[in-house]
Amino acid sequence: MVKPTLRTKSIGTKVTEEEYARLERAAQAGTKTLGEWCREVMLASANGQSSRAQESVGAEVQALMAELVALRTILLNVLYKQVNGERLTAEEMQRLIERADADKIKKGVERLRHVAKRDSV
């Protein structure tokens, strides 16, 4: 069994309250902790790579992708019920919408990250 490489060095920097808030939002959008996100961005920069999911994809694109993912989830579930001859009640539809909305940001960001990784290879 291979031992994982231990991280023993640290890097620190000072930022303003506004900068810190922006960094936190970027990390949350990527579903990472602030430390993980900063490490990923710094290493990508040091390796001459652009971290496309964080740098070039704005909040608007992430929001749009999240809505598309939620819409796809709802549509597939509704079509599945219809194909099987089942009717969808208003309560079931509301639960379906709530479930799709609950994780749409995370799933949307994952899809964008997957595309960015694929394009960087």
N, C-alpha and C positions, 0 to 999 in steps of 0.2 A: 504494500500500500504506500503510495507516494504522499509525503507530508506536504500540506499546503505551505506556500511561502508566507512567512509572517511579515506583516507590515510593522516596521520598527521606527520609521522616521515620520516626522510630521511637518506640515507647512502651515503657517498661519498668516493671516492678513487682517487688516482693519478695514471695515466698510461702514458707510453711513447707515442709518436706520432704513432709509429708502432703498439703498442698494441691497441690504440684507433681505428686505421684504421681497424685492424682485428675484433674488437668488432662491429664496424659499418657494416662491410661486413656480419658478422654473423646475425646481426639484420635485415639487408635488405633482406638476403636470406630467413629469416623467415617472411618477410613482416610485420615487427614490428618496432616501434621506438626503439631507443637504450635503453631508460629508461624501456619500457615495456619488452624488451628482457632480460635485466639485472635482472629485478624483477622476471621474470619467471624462469630464470636459478638459481638465488639465492634461491628462495622458493622451487624449485624442489630439490635442493641439501640439504637444511635444512630439508626437509621432507623425505630424504633418497631415493629419486627417481632420476633416471637418466633422463635427458631431452633428449631422444633419437634423436629427430629430430634435435637438435642443437649439441649434443656431438658426437654421433657415426656416423652420416650421413655426410660424407664429401662432398665437392663441386663437386667431380666427380659423386657421386651418385645423387645429386640434378640435375646436368646437364643432366645426362642420363634419369632421370625421366621426366625432362622437355621436352626432345626430344621425349620420348615415348608418352607423353600427346599430343604434337603437331602432331605427326604422326597419333595417333588415331583420333584426330579431323579432320585431312585432309582425312584420309581413310573413316571415316563414312560419311562425306559430299559428297565425290566422289561416294561412293556406293549408297547413297540415291538418287543422281541425276540419276545414271545409272538404278536403279530399277524402277524409274519413267519414264524411256525412254528419259531422257533429255541428251543433249550433253554439255560438259564443255568446254568453250572457254579458250584460253591461258590467257586472261585477268582475267577471273573468277578464274582460278587456281592460278594465282599470288595473287589475293586478298585473296583467301582462305589460302594460305601459310602465307601471311603477318598477317592475323587475328590470325592464330594458333600460330605464333611466338610471337605476341604481349603480350600474357599473359601466355605463357608456363611455365615460371619460377614460377610465383605465383601459378598456378594450380598444378604444380609438387610438390612444397613444401607443399601445402595443402593436397595432397594425402599422402605424407610421414608423415605429422603430424597426419593425421587420423589413419594411420597404427600404429604409435607409441602410440597414445592414446588407441587404441583398445588393443594393446599388453600389456599395463601397467595396464589394468583393471583386 
